[in-house]
Every structure is written in structure tokens, then in C-alpha cells.
Amino acid sequence: MKLFLAAAKEAGAVRAAHCQRPATRALLAGLAAAISVSALIAPTAHAAPAGGDAWVVSVGDSYVSGEAGRWAGNSSDPAQADALGDAAYLDAGQSERTGGCHRSSSAEIRIGQAQALNLACSGAKTATSWNSSGEFKPGLDFYTDAAGNSGQALELQRFASSHRVRMVVVSIGGNDLGFAGIIATCVSKFMTSPWWAPSYCKDSTTVATNFSGANRAAVAGRIGTSLANVAKAMGSAGYAPGEYSLVVQNYVSPLPRSSDIAYSEAGFSRQSTYGCGFWNADLDWAAGAAVPAINATISAGIAASGVAGVHTLNVSALFSGHELCADTTKKLNNTALADWRSAGAADNSEWINEIRTASTAFSDYYIQESLHPNYWGQLALRNCLRKVYNGGEVRSGSCTAGAGLTSGGEPAVNLSQTPTP
């Protein structure tokens, strides 16, 4: 999900090596009005593929597409944290298949126990839209047009018609709740009000509107429709409900509470140096109220979908101790470690990319990578998802972080299995 800084993070699509960078916009620009389109395609009846390789597919937003997956921790020296290089998001050879979707090569869907396809897109909402830069953002619908643009449900249907899909993983809803603009407001209030008289984004009318009971109910309904579209796509591709598994994951908490943050709120260094510009009260609101409200809305959306047997993946606590600016982590340039490959780097690093502003112009960073799981975060999510896939015997569960790396170079995680409704 382009969960938190969508207004800014939709700014760049592909690096100069393969596409001209758009003009950098200010971090605090408002979200463009989404154009909702949902032209339905008549289902085509055929049987699901009976043989061949097993596939897993991800659909949804930036929290499953792999946004920020290039960077293994944060550092004032980009070379220390650059795990994947400029080709991180090039999922079509020398370009992106859909500009700005940022389907990272470190994305969690690459679990290794099956072939993987990433259809998710940074900035996606439940319904197809275009962002303020004119980039196409496929939703979980059956949209299609003469330009060749297709919604993710339609893409899934087409793919599943000729490939044996065993699991579909969904992350969706955060962008529908408009949390990106709210977080941009949080940073604005931190940077423009003094520490002795802070102005809090949690008290803004935008928060009240976006997190009102009426709006959350409306978003839950849209999430339900999008999940029903995924099931419809699989049915139209010939699958009976028991022939594949649908997994819906919620969102990690990217920021610590104020009691667990490493840097003082006095002055501006919390943002200018460390990239986590929130007042303490807003940190507590984000971790204690906003993220839980978003995740509860997702649960309500699953119930509203009418789809039976949905598996859930709870990752809300997975990054505990590795949140952005947590006092248990450090920026790489503040350690004795040479770079992200050094022993212990994953344990000491933040798993969330720091918040960047217009100063990213002419740098290797994208604003839209802000406040998203980075390379280590993506690999922790991948390890968790692999445990849920369970060799094809898919199950529901909640993940927490372990210590150290697995033999495959991923952060160790623990899965607590939960019953599937």
C-alpha cells in the first residue's frame, strides 16, 4: 500500500536509466482526486489448469508490490544501504510493466516454494484510478480500456486461466482511507509548529473525516467488493473455491510509540536527520489508533466480501523493534558496520524506509518509498508468507520477528497459527 505518503510517493515512476523522472513535488501535496472506473468483463467459462508449475500471485497496493524494497536499512550514505540497485523495480526487463507500480525484486511474493507473479501496484486502491501525475493505478476490478490498461482482477483472471494458481495474496484498503495525506499533514505540522506549542495532525478535521465510522464502513464495503472480485476472477478462470487459497494481509505498524523512539522531538532533527518527523502525540496516535483502525477496517471488509474460507495474515506486530526511528535500531552510518551486508546489519537496522521530502530530487531515492517496508522488511514479510503458504497447505497466522537471519538470508520470523474463519 502506498499507505502513508501517497501524495508524494506517486511522484516518481522509473529512474532516469529507463524513463524521464517527473518534476519533484513537495512532500505535502494533496492527493489527486481518484477516477473510479469499474467496467466489468463478462466471465468466460473454462476449467482451471490441471497440471504444470504451482504459482502464487500478489494483488493490491504498495505494501505487497514491494515498494522501498531496494534499500536495506537507512543511511546518510546511500551506498551503505543499496541492496538492489537501479533495476530494483524493473519487472519488464529494462522497464516497469506498469509505470510507478514499483514491483520490487525483493517483494514478499517470491517465496521460492512456487512460481511467483506480482500484479500489485504502489498507489492502488480498491477501484482503478489515475494519480495526480496521470499514472495508471489498477484496482482490484475488471477495468479495461483501448490503451491496454487492465484492472488487477482482470489480469489475475487472464493469468489463472493458463497457469495453476495455488494462492492469491491481497493487501488493500489503506489508500482508500486516505492515510497518506494524513501522514503528510503530520510531517507538515511537525515542521511548521514549535516544540513548545505543537500542532497535532491527530486533531485535524481530515483525521476525523477519514476515520469516522461512516467512512470506515464505506471503505470496508469497497474492500469487500474488491475481494469478491478476486474470487470472481478465479471462478471465471475455472477454479472451484477449494482449488486455490485467498490470503488477505493487514498492515505493519511502521512507527514506534513515543516511549520507544530514539530521537528527541525538540528541534527539527527528528525529520531532517532521521526522517521520522512526528510529534510524540501523533506517534502514539498512529501506532495506537490509526493503524489498528485501518486493520479493523480490513477485517470488516473480509466479512463484507461474502467470500468463504479467506485466510488472514496478521503482520501488525512483525516490525516491533524495527520500526522507523525505534530506539532499538540505528541508521547504518551511525554504526561500525561497513554496509547492509555486514553481520548483524538486519538486526540493528530499521525495516521501514525513512520519510523523504523534495530533497530527494536528483538522488537515488523516490519520495514514494517513504514509510514502506525496505529490503529487510520485505524479506521478513516473505519469510512470514512462506510459513503461511506452508508448502501449499495454506493456513492463517500472525507473525513476529525473531533474531538473526535464516540460511536463505531473510530475517527470522515466528508464525503463530490461527484458525481460518
DRENDO-1510 file (C-alpha; in Angstrom, 1 decimal, always signed):
<recs>
REC; n; res; u; v; w
REC; 1; MET; +0.0; +0.0; +0.0 .
REC; 2; LYS; +1.2; +3.3; -0.7 .
REC; 3; LEU; +0.0; +3.6; +2.9 .
REC; 4; PHE; +1.4; +6.7; +4.2 .
REC; 5; LEU; +2.9; +9.2; +1.7 .
REC; 6; ALA; +0.9; +8.6; -1.4 .
REC; 7; ALA; +0.6; +12.3; -2.3 .
REC; 8; ALA; +4.3; +12.4; -2.6 .
REC; 9; LYS; +5.3; +8.9; -3.3 .
REC; 10; GLU; +3.3; +8.7; -6.5 .
REC; 11; ALA; +5.7; +11.4; -7.8 .
REC; 12; GLY; +8.3; +9.2; -9.5 .
REC; 13; ALA; +7.8; +6.2; -11.7 .
REC; 14; VAL; +11.1; +4.8; -13.1 .
REC; 15; ARG; +14.7; +6.1; -12.7 .
REC; 16; ALA; +16.4; +8.1; -15.4 .
REC; 17; ALA; +18.1; +5.0; -16.9 .
REC; 18; HIS; +14.8; +3.9; -18.4 .
REC; 19; CYS; +12.3; +6.8; -18.1 .
REC; 20; GLN; +12.5; +10.5; -17.5 .
REC; 21; ARG; +11.9; +11.4; -13.8 .
REC; 22; PRO; +8.9; +13.6; -13.2 .
REC; 23; ALA; +9.4; +17.0; -11.6 .
REC; 24; THR; +9.7; +16.6; -7.9 .
REC; 25; ARG; +6.7; +17.8; -5.9 .
REC; 26; ALA; +6.6; +18.9; -2.4 .
REC; 27; LEU; +6.1; +16.1; +0.2 .
REC; 28; LEU; +2.9; +17.8; +1.5 .
REC; 29; ALA; +1.0; +18.0; -1.8 .
REC; 30; GLY; -2.6; +16.8; -1.5 .
REC; 31; LEU; -3.8; +13.6; -3.1 .
REC; 32; ALA; -5.3; +13.9; -6.5 .
REC; 33; ALA; -9.0; +13.0; -6.9 .
REC; 34; ALA; -9.2; +9.4; -7.9 .
REC; 35; ILE; -11.2; +8.5; -11.0 .
REC; 36; SER; -13.1; +5.4; -10.2 .
REC; 37; VAL; -13.8; +3.1; -13.0 .
REC; 38; SER; -15.1; -0.5; -12.8 .
REC; 39; ALA; -16.2; -1.7; -16.2 .
REC; 40; LEU; -17.0; -5.4; -15.8 .
REC; 41; ILE; -15.9; -8.1; -18.2 .
REC; 42; ALA; -18.3; -10.9; -18.9 .
REC; 43; PRO; -16.8; -14.1; -17.3 .
REC; 44; THR; -15.5; -16.8; -19.7 .
REC; 45; ALA; -16.1; -20.4; -18.5 .
REC; 46; HIS; -13.3; -22.8; -18.7 .
REC; 47; ALA; -11.6; -25.3; -16.4 .
REC; 48; ALA; -8.7; -24.4; -14.2 .
REC; 49; PRO; -5.3; -25.7; -15.4 .
REC; 50; ALA; -4.8; -29.2; -14.1 .
REC; 51; GLY; -1.0; -29.5; -14.3 .
REC; 52; GLY; +2.2; -27.6; -14.6 .
REC; 53; ASP; +4.1; -25.5; -12.0 .
REC; 54; ALA; +2.2; -24.1; -9.0 .
REC; 55; TRP; +2.0; -20.3; -8.9 .
REC; 56; VAL; +1.4; -17.8; -6.2 .
REC; 57; VAL; +0.1; -14.3; -7.1 .
REC; 58; SER; +0.1; -11.0; -5.2 .
REC; 59; VAL; -2.5; -8.3; -5.9 .
REC; 60; GLY; -3.2; -5.0; -4.2 .
REC; 61; ASP; -1.1; -2.0; -3.2 .
REC; 62; SER; +2.5; -0.9; -2.3 .
REC; 63; TYR; +2.7; -3.0; +0.8 .
REC; 64; VAL; +2.7; -6.1; -1.2 .
REC; 65; SER; +4.1; -4.8; -4.5 .
REC; 66; GLY; +7.5; -4.3; -2.8 .
REC; 67; GLU; +7.7; -0.5; -2.6 .
REC; 68; ALA; +11.1; +0.6; -1.0 .
REC; 69; GLY; +12.5; -2.9; -1.4 .
REC; 70; ARG; +15.7; -1.6; -2.8 .
REC; 71; TRP; +17.1; -0.2; +0.5 .
REC; 72; ALA; +18.4; -2.4; +3.3 .
REC; 73; GLY; +18.0; +0.0; +6.1 .
REC; 74; ASN; +18.5; +3.7; +6.2 .
REC; 75; SER; +21.8; +5.7; +5.9 .
REC; 76; SER; +23.0; +9.1; +5.0 .
REC; 77; ASP; +25.3; +7.3; +2.6 .
REC; 78; PRO; +23.1; +5.6; +0.0 .
REC; 79; ALA; +25.8; +3.1; -1.0 .
REC; 80; GLN; +25.7; +1.6; +2.5 .
REC; 81; ALA; +22.1; +0.5; +2.1 .
REC; 82; ASP; +21.6; -0.1; -1.6 .
REC; 83; ALA; +20.8; -3.8; -1.8 .
REC; 84; LEU; +19.3; -4.0; -5.3 .
REC; 85; GLY; +20.5; -1.0; -7.4 .
REC; 86; ASP; +18.6; +0.9; -10.0 .
REC; 87; ALA; +16.9; -2.2; -11.5 .
REC; 88; ALA; +15.0; -3.0; -8.3 .
REC; 89; TYR; +11.6; -2.1; -9.8 .
REC; 90; LEU; +12.2; -3.1; -13.4 .
REC; 91; ASP; +9.8; -6.1; -13.7 .
REC; 92; ALA; +9.8; -6.0; -17.6 .
REC; 93; GLY; +13.4; -6.2; -18.5 .
REC; 94; GLN; +14.7; -2.6; -18.8 .
REC; 95; SER; +11.4; -1.0; -17.7 .
REC; 96; GLU; +8.4; -1.3; -15.5 .
REC; 97; ARG; +5.4; -3.2; -16.8 .
REC; 98; THR; +3.2; -0.6; -15.3 .
REC; 99; GLY; +5.0; +2.7; -14.6 .
REC; 100; GLY; +5.2; +3.6; -10.9 .
REC; 101; CYS; +3.9; +0.3; -9.6 .
REC; 102; HIS; +7.3; -0.5; -8.1 .
REC; 103; ARG; +7.1; -4.3; -8.1 .
REC; 104; SER; +10.3; -4.9; -6.4 .
REC; 105; SER; +12.5; -8.0; -6.9 .
REC; 106; SER; +12.6; -8.3; -3.1 .
REC; 107; ALA; +8.8; -8.4; -2.9 .
REC; 108; GLU; +7.3; -10.9; -0.4 .
REC; 109; ILE; +5.5; -13.0; -3.0 .
REC; 110; ARG; +8.8; -14.5; -4.2 .
REC; 111; ILE; +8.6; -17.3; -1.5 .
REC; 112; GLY; +10.5; -19.9; -3.6 .
REC; 113; GLN; +8.1; -22.8; -3.0 .
REC; 114; ALA; +6.2; -21.9; -6.1 .
REC; 115; GLN; +6.5; -19.7; -9.2 .
REC; 116; ALA; +5.5; -16.1; -8.4 .
REC; 117; LEU; +3.7; -13.3; -10.2 .
REC; 118; ASN; +3.4; -9.8; -8.7 .
REC; 119; LEU; +0.4; -7.9; -10.0 .
REC; 120; ALA; +0.2; -5.4; -7.1 .
REC; 121; CYS; +0.8; -1.7; -7.7 .
REC; 122; SER; +2.1; +1.1; -5.5 .
REC; 123; GLY; -0.7; +3.6; -5.1 .
REC; 124; ALA; -3.5; +1.2; -5.9 .
REC; 125; LYS; -7.0; +1.5; -4.4 .
REC; 126; THR; -9.8; -1.0; -4.4 .
REC; 127; ALA; -11.0; +0.5; -7.7 .
REC; 128; THR; -8.9; +1.5; -10.7 .
REC; 129; SER; -7.8; +5.1; -10.8 .
REC; 130; TRP; -5.1; +7.5; -12.1 .
REC; 131; ASN; -2.9; +9.5; -9.7 .
REC; 132; SER; -2.1; +13.2; -9.8 .
REC; 133; SER; +0.8; +12.6; -12.2 .
REC; 134; GLY; -1.5; +10.7; -14.7 .
REC; 135; GLU; -0.1; +7.3; -13.8 .
REC; 136; PHE; -2.5; +4.4; -14.2 .
REC; 137; LYS; -3.2; +2.6; -10.9 .
REC; 138; PRO; -5.0; -0.7; -11.5 .
REC; 139; GLY; -7.5; -1.6; -8.8 .
REC; 140; LEU; -8.9; -4.9; -7.8 .
REC; 141; ASP; -11.6; -4.8; -10.6 .
REC; 142; PHE; -12.2; -5.8; -14.2 .
REC; 143; TYR; -11.4; -2.4; -15.8 .
REC; 144; THR; -10.1; -2.4; -19.3 .
REC; 145; ASP; -9.7; +0.3; -22.0 .
REC; 146; ALA; -8.4; +0.8; -25.5 .
REC; 147; ALA; -5.0; +1.8; -24.3 .
REC; 148; GLY; -4.4; -1.7; -22.9 .
REC; 149; ASN; -4.9; -0.8; -19.3 .
REC; 150; SER; -6.4; -3.6; -17.1 .
REC; 151; GLY; -7.6; -3.9; -13.6 .
REC; 152; GLN; -5.8; -6.4; -11.3 .
REC; 153; ALA; -8.8; -8.7; -11.1 .
REC; 154; LEU; -8.9; -9.0; -14.9 .
REC; 155; GLU; -5.1; -9.6; -15.1 .
REC; 156; LEU; -5.5; -12.3; -12.4 .
REC; 157; GLN; -8.3; -13.9; -14.3 .
REC; 158; ARG; -6.3; -14.0; -17.5 .
REC; 159; PHE; -3.2; -15.4; -15.8 .
REC; 160; ALA; -5.0; -18.0; -13.8 .
REC; 161; SER; -6.8; -19.3; -16.9 .
REC; 162; SER; -3.5; -20.7; -18.2 .
REC; 163; HIS; -1.4; -21.2; -15.0 .
REC; 164; ARG; -2.1; -23.3; -11.9 .
REC; 165; VAL; -2.5; -20.7; -9.2 .
REC; 166; ARG; -2.5; -22.1; -5.7 .
REC; 167; MET; -2.6; -18.9; -3.6 .
REC; 168; VAL; -3.6; -15.3; -4.2 .
REC; 169; VAL; -2.3; -12.7; -1.6 .
REC; 170; VAL; -4.1; -9.4; -1.2 .
REC; 171; SER; -3.1; -6.1; +0.5 .
REC; 172; ILE; -5.6; -3.4; +0.0 .
REC; 173; GLY; -7.5; -0.6; +1.7 .
REC; 174; GLY; -5.0; +1.9; +3.2 .
REC; 175; ASN; -5.1; +4.2; +0.2 .
REC; 176; ASP; -8.9; +4.2; +0.2 .
REC; 177; LEU; -8.7; +5.5; +3.8 .
REC; 178; GLY; -6.5; +8.4; +2.6 .
REC; 179; PHE; -4.0; +7.8; +5.3 .
REC; 180; ALA; -1.2; +9.1; +3.0 .
REC; 181; GLY; -2.5; +12.6; +3.1 .
REC; 182; ILE; -2.9; +12.4; +6.9 .
REC; 183; ILE; +0.7; +11.4; +7.4 .
REC; 184; ALA; +1.8; +14.2; +5.1 .
REC; 185; THR; -0.1; +16.5; +7.4 .
REC; 186; CYS; +1.6; +15.1; +10.4 .
REC; 187; VAL; +5.0; +15.9; +9.0 .
REC; 188; SER; +3.9; +19.4; +8.0 .
REC; 189; LYS; +2.7; +20.1; +11.5 .
REC; 190; PHE; +5.9; +18.8; +13.0 .
REC; 191; MET; +8.0; +21.0; +10.7 .
REC; 192; THR; +5.9; +24.2; +11.0 .
REC; 193; SER; +4.9; +24.3; +14.7 .
REC; 194; PRO; +7.4; +24.8; +17.6 .
REC; 195; TRP; +8.1; +22.0; +20.1 .
REC; 196; TRP; +6.8; +24.2; +23.0 .
REC; 197; ALA; +3.4; +24.7; +21.2 .
REC; 198; PRO; +3.0; +21.7; +18.8 .
REC; 199; SER; +0.1; +21.4; +16.4 .
REC; 200; TYR; -1.1; +17.8; +16.1 .
REC; 201; CYS; -2.4; +16.1; +13.0 .
REC; 202; LYS; -4.4; +13.7; +15.1 .
REC; 203; ASP; -6.6; +16.7; +16.0 .
REC; 204; SER; -7.3; +17.7; +12.4 .
REC; 205; THR; -10.7; +17.6; +10.7 .
REC; 206; THR; -9.1; +15.4; +8.0 .
REC; 207; VAL; -8.5; +12.7; +10.6 .
REC; 208; ALA; -12.0; +12.9; +11.9 .
REC; 209; THR; -13.4; +12.6; +8.5 .
REC; 210; ASN; -11.2; +9.8; +7.2 .
REC; 211; PHE; -11.5; +7.7; +10.4 .
REC; 212; SER; -15.2; +8.3; +11.0 .
REC; 213; GLY; -17.4; +5.3; +11.4 .
REC; 214; ALA; -19.3; +6.2; +8.2 .
REC; 215; ASN; -16.1; +6.4; +6.1 .
REC; 216; ARG; -14.6; +3.3; +7.5 .
REC; 217; ALA; -17.9; +1.4; +6.8 .
REC; 218; ALA; -17.8; +2.7; +3.2 .
REC; 219; VAL; -14.2; +1.6; +2.8 .
REC; 220; ALA; -14.9; -1.8; +4.3 .
REC; 221; GLY; -17.7; -2.2; +1.7 .
REC; 222; ARG; -15.2; -1.3; -1.1 .
REC; 223; ILE; -12.7; -3.8; +0.3 .
REC; 224; GLY; -15.4; -6.4; +0.4 .
REC; 225; THR; -16.2; -5.8; -3.3 .
REC; 226; SER; -12.6; -6.0; -4.3 .
REC; 227; LEU; -12.1; -9.3; -2.5 .
REC; 228; ALA; -15.3; -10.6; -4.2 .
REC; 229; ASN; -13.8; -9.5; -7.5 .
REC; 230; VAL; -10.7; -11.6; -6.8 .
REC; 231; ALA; -12.9; -14.7; -6.1 .
REC; 232; LYS; -14.9; -13.9; -9.2 .
REC; 233; ALA; -11.7; -13.7; -11.3 .
REC; 234; MET; -10.6; -17.1; -10.1 .
REC; 235; GLY; -14.1; -18.6; -10.6 .
REC; 236; SER; -14.2; -17.2; -14.2 .
REC; 237; ALA; -10.8; -18.8; -14.8 .
REC; 238; GLY; -12.3; -22.2; -13.9 .
REC; 239; TYR; -11.4; -22.6; -10.2 .
REC; 240; ALA; -13.7; -24.0; -7.6 .
REC; 241; PRO; -13.3; -22.4; -4.2 .
REC; 242; GLY; -11.3; -25.3; -2.8 .
REC; 243; GLU; -8.8; -25.3; -5.7 .
REC; 244; TYR; -6.9; -22.2; -4.5 .
REC; 245; SER; -6.4; -20.2; -1.3 .
REC; 246; LEU; -7.1; -16.5; -0.8 .
REC; 247; VAL; -4.9; -14.8; +1.8 .
REC; 248; VAL; -5.6; -11.2; +3.0 .
REC; 249; GLN; -2.9; -9.5; +5.0 .
REC; 250; ASN; -3.1; -6.4; +7.1 .
REC; 251; TYR; -0.5; -3.6; +7.6 .
REC; 252; VAL; +2.6; -3.4; +9.8 .
REC; 253; SER; +2.9; -0.6; +12.3 .
REC; 254; PRO; +5.8; +1.4; +10.8 .
REC; 255; LEU; +6.4; +3.9; +13.7 .
REC; 256; PRO; +7.1; +3.3; +17.3 .
REC; 257; ARG; +5.2; +4.8; +20.2 .
REC; 258; SER; +6.8; +8.0; +21.7 .
REC; 259; SER; +8.2; +5.9; +24.6 .
REC; 260; ASP; +10.2; +3.8; +22.2 .
REC; 261; ILE; +11.6; +6.5; +19.8 .
REC; 262; ALA; +15.3; +7.2; +19.7 .
REC; 263; TYR; +15.3; +10.9; +18.9 .
REC; 264; SER; +14.0; +14.0; +20.7 .
REC; 265; GLU; +11.1; +15.9; +19.4 .
REC; 266; ALA; +12.8; +19.2; +20.2 .
REC; 267; GLY; +14.3; +20.8; +17.1 .
REC; 268; PHE; +13.9; +19.5; +13.6 .
REC; 269; SER; +16.5; +16.7; +13.5 .
REC; 270; ARG; +13.8; +14.0; +14.0 .
REC; 271; GLN; +12.8; +14.7; +10.4 .
REC; 272; SER; +15.8; +16.5; +8.9 .
REC; 273; THR; +18.4; +13.9; +10.0 .
REC; 274; TYR; +16.4; +10.8; +10.8 .
REC; 275; GLY; +13.3; +11.0; +8.6 .
REC; 276; CYS; +10.6; +10.5; +11.2 .
REC; 277; GLY; +9.1; +13.9; +11.7 .
REC; 278; PHE; +6.1; +13.3; +14.0 .
REC; 279; TRP; +5.3; +14.9; +17.4 .
REC; 280; ASN; +5.1; +12.4; +20.2 .
REC; 281; ALA; +1.4; +12.6; +20.5 .
REC; 282; ASP; +1.0; +11.9; +16.8 .
REC; 283; LEU; +3.3; +8.9; +17.1 .
REC; 284; ASP; +1.1; +7.5; +19.8 .
REC; 285; TRP; -2.0; +8.1; +17.7 .
REC; 286; ALA; -0.5; +6.5; +14.6 .
REC; 287; ALA; +0.6; +3.3; +16.4 .
REC; 288; GLY; -2.2; +3.1; +18.9 .
REC; 289; ALA; -5.2; +4.3; +16.9 .
REC; 290; ALA; -4.7; +4.8; +13.2 .
REC; 291; VAL; -3.0; +1.5; +12.2 .
REC; 292; PRO; -5.4; -0.6; +14.4 .
REC; 293; ALA; -8.4; +1.3; +12.8 .
REC; 294; ILE; -7.1; +0.5; +9.3 .
REC; 295; ASN; -6.6; -3.2; +10.2 .
REC; 296; ALA; -10.0; -3.4; +11.7 .
REC; 297; THR; -11.5; -1.9; +8.5 .
REC; 298; ILE; -9.8; -4.7; +6.6 .
REC; 299; SER; -11.3; -7.3; +8.9 .
REC; 300; ALA; -14.7; -5.7; +8.3 .
REC; 301; GLY; -14.0; -5.8; +4.5 .
REC; 302; ILE; -13.3; -9.5; +4.7 .
REC; 303; ALA; -16.6; -10.1; +6.4 .
REC; 304; ALA; -18.4; -7.9; +3.9 .
REC; 305; SER; -17.0; -9.8; +0.9 .
REC; 306; GLY; -19.1; -12.8; +1.4 .
REC; 307; VAL; -16.1; -14.9; +0.3 .
REC; 308; ALA; -15.9; -18.1; +2.4 .
REC; 309; GLY; -12.6; -19.6; +3.8 .
REC; 310; VAL; -10.5; -16.4; +3.5 .
REC; 311; HIS; -7.1; -16.9; +5.2 .
REC; 312; THR; -5.7; -14.0; +7.1 .
REC; 313; LEU; -2.1; -12.9; +7.6 .
REC; 314; ASN; -1.6; -10.6; +10.6 .
REC; 315; VAL; +1.7; -8.7; +10.3 .
REC; 316; SER; +0.7; -5.8; +12.6 .
REC; 317; ALA; +3.4; -6.6; +15.1 .
REC; 318; LEU; +6.0; -8.1; +12.8 .
REC; 319; PHE; +8.2; -5.0; +12.7 .
REC; 320; SER; +8.2; -4.4; +16.5 .
REC; 321; GLY; +11.6; -3.2; +17.5 .
REC; 322; HIS; +12.5; -2.4; +13.8 .
REC; 323; GLU; +10.1; +0.5; +13.2 .
REC; 324; LEU; +11.4; +3.7; +11.8 .
REC; 325; CYS; +13.5; +5.6; +14.5 .
REC; 326; ALA; +12.8; +2.9; +17.1 .
REC; 327; ASP; +15.4; +3.1; +20.0 .
REC; 328; THR; +16.4; -0.5; +19.3 .
REC; 329; THR; +17.7; +0.4; +15.8 .
REC; 330; LYS; +20.3; +2.7; +14.2 .
REC; 331; LYS; +20.9; +4.2; +10.8 .
REC; 332; LEU; +23.8; +2.3; +9.2 .
REC; 333; ASN; +26.1; +5.4; +9.2 .
REC; 334; ASN; +25.7; +5.6; +13.0 .
REC; 335; THR; +27.1; +2.1; +13.4 .
REC; 336; ALA; +30.5; +0.5; +12.9 .
REC; 337; LEU; +29.0; -1.7; +10.2 .
REC; 338; ALA; +30.5; -1.3; +6.7 .
REC; 339; ASP; +27.2; -1.7; +4.9 .
REC; 340; TRP; +24.0; -3.8; +4.8 .
REC; 341; ARG; +25.9; -7.0; +4.1 .
REC; 342; SER; +27.8; -6.8; +7.5 .
REC; 343; ALA; +27.0; -9.4; +10.1 .
REC; 344; GLY; +24.2; -8.1; +12.4 .
REC; 345; ALA; +23.0; -5.4; +10.0 .
REC; 346; ALA; +19.5; -6.8; +9.7 .
REC; 347; ASP; +19.1; -7.0; +13.5 .
REC; 348; ASN; +20.3; -3.4; +14.0 .
REC; 349; SER; +18.5; -1.8; +11.1 .
REC; 350; GLU; +15.2; -0.1; +10.7 .
REC; 351; TRP; +12.9; -2.2; +8.4 .
REC; 352; ILE; +11.0; +0.9; +7.3 .
REC; 353; ASN; +12.3; +3.4; +4.8 .
REC; 354; GLU; +12.7; +6.9; +6.3 .
REC; 355; ILE; +10.4; +9.8; +5.2 .
REC; 356; ARG; +11.9; +11.8; +2.4 .
REC; 357; THR; +10.9; +15.1; +1.0 .
REC; 358; ALA; +11.6; +17.2; -2.1 .
REC; 359; SER; +15.3; +17.0; -1.2 .
REC; 360; THR; +15.3; +13.6; -3.0 .
REC; 361; ALA; +15.5; +15.5; -6.3 .
REC; 362; PHE; +18.5; +14.2; -8.3 .
REC; 363; SER; +19.2; +11.5; -5.7 .
REC; 364; ASP; +18.7; +7.7; -5.9 .
REC; 365; TYR; +15.6; +7.9; -3.7 .
REC; 366; TYR; +11.9; +8.2; -4.5 .
REC; 367; ILE; +9.6; +10.1; -2.3 .
REC; 368; GLN; +7.0; +7.3; -2.7 .
REC; 369; GLU; +9.4; +4.9; -0.9 .
REC; 370; SER; +8.8; +6.8; +2.3 .
REC; 371; LEU; +7.4; +4.8; +5.3 .
REC; 372; HIS; +7.3; +1.5; +3.5 .
REC; 373; PRO; +9.0; -1.8; +4.3 .
REC; 374; ASN; +12.5; -1.8; +3.0 .
REC; 375; TYR; +14.6; -4.7; +1.8 .
REC; 376; TRP; +14.9; -6.3; +5.3 .
REC; 377; GLY; +11.2; -5.6; +5.8 .
REC; 378; GLN; +10.2; -7.2; +2.5 .
REC; 379; LEU; +12.3; -10.3; +3.3 .
REC; 380; ALA; +10.7; -10.6; +6.8 .
REC; 381; LEU; +7.3; -10.4; +5.2 .
REC; 382; ARG; +8.4; -13.0; +2.6 .
REC; 383; ASN; +9.5; -15.4; +5.3 .
REC; 384; CYS; +6.2; -14.9; +7.1 .
REC; 385; LEU; +4.2; -15.5; +3.9 .
REC; 386; ARG; +6.2; -18.7; +3.1 .
REC; 387; LYS; +5.2; -20.1; +6.5 .
REC; 388; VAL; +1.6; -19.3; +5.7 .
REC; 389; TYR; +1.9; -20.9; +2.3 .
REC; 390; ASN; +3.2; -24.0; +4.1 .
REC; 391; GLY; +4.1; -26.0; +1.0 .
REC; 392; GLY; +0.7; -25.5; -0.5 .
REC; 393; GLU; -1.2; -26.3; +2.7 .
REC; 394; VAL; -2.2; -22.7; +3.3 .
REC; 395; ARG; -3.0; -21.6; +6.8 .
REC; 396; SER; -3.8; -18.3; +8.7 .
REC; 397; GLY; -1.5; -16.8; +11.2 .
REC; 398; SER; +0.2; -13.9; +12.9 .
REC; 399; CYS; +4.0; -13.2; +12.6 .
REC; 400; THR; +6.5; -11.7; +14.9 .
REC; 401; ALA; +10.2; -11.1; +14.4 .
REC; 402; GLY; +12.9; -13.5; +15.6 .
REC; 403; ALA; +16.6; -12.8; +15.8 .
REC; 404; GLY; +19.3; -13.2; +13.1 .
REC; 405; LEU; +19.0; -14.4; +9.6 .
REC; 406; THR; +17.8; -17.7; +8.1 .
REC; 407; SER; +20.1; -19.7; +5.9 .
REC; 408; GLY; +18.4; -18.0; +3.0 .
REC; 409; GLY; +19.4; -14.6; +4.2 .
REC; 410; GLU; +16.0; -13.5; +5.5 .
REC; 411; PRO; +15.2; -12.1; +8.9 .
REC; 412; ALA; +14.0; -14.9; +11.2 .
REC; 413; VAL; +10.3; -14.7; +12.0 .
REC; 414; ASN; +7.8; -16.7; +14.1 .
REC; 415; LEU; +4.3; -17.7; +12.9 .
REC; 416; SER; +1.5; -18.3; +15.4 .
REC; 417; GLN; -1.2; -20.2; +13.5 .
REC; 418; THR; -4.8; -19.0; +13.9 .
REC; 419; PRO; -8.0; -20.7; +12.8 .
REC; 420; THR; -9.4; -19.8; +9.4 .
REC; 421; PRO; -12.9; -18.5; +9.7 .
</recs>
